[in-house]
């Protein structure tokens, strides 16, 4: 399937037909910034497609130990290994084996510093897997790595000489009036979104997947287990903030700011020579 030349509404309708009932032949790849993002945004979808593949942009272990869970001990590599093991156990509930999980090797919080190399690695993965649909994060200022995933997905697709997958987005989180909003898109438009109503079996699976991410327990308790949404990725101007006011990661007081992320993203685009961010 290829929907690149179709209007958004037509492409959305085509996706809906493929998802409900599930087209078991559909090759879906999810680019998740960190281990657990795929469970937050697309657990039900993963369980529906036997040829699904999850690619993690980063290893989930920030350089700054102050950003680790309070009970985490050992080195950064130890933390990264913990998150890898958690992801493998969680994704097993959705029916994914180790061969359906890949890691691009970015460092948590710092993916924007590696845009060129991460986009190149993702492009190679897409050539290998040949997905019809690539799902990633929206550009919403929730986490700098989420925004990097949104950009890197576009860079990777732009550099494909073969037929490119359709780019879609799953919900993550963003700021609204200084509060964290989960489970819905910034500038949400229900008529342009696909809603997966989770059955009780879906909810139970998602709970079990979340439970495997023990290192992220304090974070995940803020995410309700409800429906999951998908949309065709809209056009983005990465040189501009995704919304007015403080971004969520600025509210969190992290080292990265929106202005610095945008400067680094613009430089990464220029280096890749495949995308204009202006």
N, C-alpha and C positions, 0 to 999 in steps of 0.2 A: 504494500500500500504506500502511496505517496500523495500527500495532501498539500504540498508546498504551494501549488498554484491556485488552490481553491480559496474562496472567501472564508473568513474565520468561522462564520456560522455553519457553512457546509462542512468544514473540517471537523468542527465540534460534533455535528450530527454523525459524521462518519466514525469518529471515536466512540461515541455513545453506542452505536451499533456493534462496534468491535468489543466493547466492554460488557455489554449486557444483552444477551448472555455472552460470557467470555469467549473470544475467538482463541482457542488453544494454540493456534499457530502463530499468534502475534508475538513478535520479539520486542520486549520492553526492557530498556535500560534505565535505571535510576541513578543519577549522580547525586549522592548525598555528601554534604560537607563533612559530617562527623558520624561515627557510629551512634545510632539511635534516631537520627533525623529521618531515615527511611521508615522507621516504625511509627514515628509521630505523624508523618504525612501520607504514607502509602502502604500501610500494612495489609489492608484488604486487597488492594490491587496486586501486590506481590503474590499473595496466596492464590490468586485466580489464574496466573499465567505460568505454566511449567517452564517456559523458556526465558523467564525474567532473569535479569542480571543486575547486581548492585555494585556500583563503583564508588568507593569512598575517596573523596578529594584529599582529606587529611587523615592522620593517624589518631586524631582525637586527643592528643597530649600536648598542651601548650608548653612553651619554653619556660614561662614564669610559673613556678610551683605554687604561687599564691592563688592561681586559678584552678588548682587541683582540688578534688574533694578533701575535706579536712582529715579524713582517716587514711588517705593514700600515702603509702610509704615506698621508698626505693627511688630508682632513677626515672628519668623521663621515658627511657626505653621500657622500663618495667610497666609504667602507666600505659604506654602505647600497646604493649602486649596484652595487658588486662582488657583494654577496649577492643582489641582484635578478637580475643577469646569470647567476650560478651557478645559481639556482633555475630560470630559464627553460631553460638548457641541460640540467640534470638531468631536469626533467620532460618534456622532449622525448623522452627514452628511454622514458617510460611512455606516449607518444602524446598528451600534452597540448600544446595550442597556447597562444599568449599570451592568447587570449580565455577560456581556462579557468583563468586564474591571476589572483587579486585580492589587494589589499593594504589592510588596514584603517587603516594609518598609525600604529600604536603604536610607541613607542620600546622597544628591547630593555632589559630589566630594570625598566622603568617602566610596564608595562601596567596594573598595579593602580592607578596614579594616574589612569587614564583609563577606568575601568570603565563609567561611564554612557555616554560618547560611543562607545566601542568596541562596547558592547552594542547601541546604536542603529544603528550602521553594519552590524553583523552581521545584525541583524533585517531591515534593508532588503535586504541581499544575499539572505537566505533567502526573502524575498518575491519577489525577482526570479528566483531559480534554482529555487524550489519543490522542494527535494530531498526524497526519501523517507527518507534516512538522513544524519544529521550525525555525523561522527566527530571527536573531539578528544582532548585529554590527560586522564588521570585526576588527581584531587587527591591528590598523593603527596609533596609537599614536595621534589621533585627540582630544580625551577627555579621562581622566583616567577612567571615568565610562563606556565609550564605550568599552575600552579594558577589563574592569572588566566583562562586559556583555558577551563578547566573551569567556572569561575563564569560567565564571560561567555556561554558557550554556553547555560547554563541561563537566564540573564536574557533572552537574545534569544528563546529558544523560548517562555518564559513570556509575552512580550509579543506573540506572534503571534495575530491574530484568526482566521486561517485554520488549516487542519489542520497541526499541527506535525510536523516530521520526528522519526523515532525517534533518540534520542541514544545514541551508542555511544562507546566509548573504545578507543584503541590504546595499546600499551605505550610508556612513555618511560623514566624511570629514577628511582630513589629510594635512600635510605640504608638500610643494614642493618648494624648493628654498626660504624658508621663507614666502611663501604665502599659504593661505588656499585654498585647492582644494575640491570642492563639486561635487556630482553627478556622480562620477566615483570611481572605486576601485584603491587602490594602486596596482601597477603591474597588471594593467587591461589587460584582454585577452578576446576580444569580442566573440571568439568562445566558451568560457566556461561560458558565461553569458546569461541570459534571459533579453531582453529589453522589457519593457512595454511602448509602444508608447501611450501617453495620448491623448485621444480624447478631443475635446473642452469641452464636459461634464465633463470629468475627471479633466481637468484643472480648470474648474469653481468650482468643488467640492473641489479641493485641495486649491484653493484660499480661499474659505469659511472656510475650516478647519484651515488654517494658520491664518486667521483673528480672529478666536476665541482665539488664543494664544496671547492676547493683551500684556501680561507681557513680551513676548519674541519678540515683534515687531522689536526691533533694531537688534536682532540676525537673525530673519527669513528673513529680507529684503535682506540678502546676499545669499539667496538660490533661484535660478531660478526655475520656475515651468516648468519642462520639463519631459522627459522620466524617468522612474524608472528602476533600474537594480537589478537583483538577481543572485546569483551564489551558487553552492555547496560550503560549507565552506572548505577551504583547511586546511591541517595540519599546526599547529602553534608551534613555540618554544617560549613560553612566557618568557623564561630566557634571550632571546636576543631582542634587539630593533627591531621594525618592519621595520625600514629603517635607513639609515645613516643620520647624522646631527641632528639638533634639532627637537623634536616632536612638534606638534602644540601647545600642552598645555605648553610646555617649552617656546615656542615663546611668549605665552600670559603672561608669568611671574607668573603663579600660584604657589602655595606652593608645590604641588606635582611635582616631577621630574620623568623621565623615570626610572632612576636607583632605586629610592625609590619604585616606583610602582612595579618594577620587584622583588625587595627583599620581599615586602609584598605579592606579588602574589605567590612567591615560598613558603613562610611560610604558606599561606592559602592552597596551594595544599598539603603540608605536613600534615597539620592539618586534612584536609578532607580525606586523605589517599585513594584517588580515582584517582589521576592523577599525572603524573610525568611532571614537567615543565622543566626538563633539557634535 
